């Protein structure tokens, strides 16, 4: 899974979002998470921003192996919220209801 962090040099919140991502993302690299920072004012950044409908920064975009968006966080997440989102998307965390009621058996 890819984690793209869209940032802008004029964004006052982007440095704190980048610090959170840089702290958390490496903990999940063995589970297949790759992190990339995208500067929205570069040629490539503008293309990706248009492609993925990025309207503000910071925006964290989660893409699966087919480059399909599977999650998004707009704004600066807390470390705990980012960890929860990553673990849920990687299938490392089960929902409250699944823990209580269990999953369906596939026969």
Secondary structure, DSSP 4 states (H G I P E B T S, - for coil): -EEEEEE-TT-SSHHHHHHHHHHHGGGGGGGT-EEEEEETTSHHHHHHHHHTT--SSSEEEEE-TTS-EEEEEES---HHHHHHHHHHHTT-S--HHHHHH-PPP--
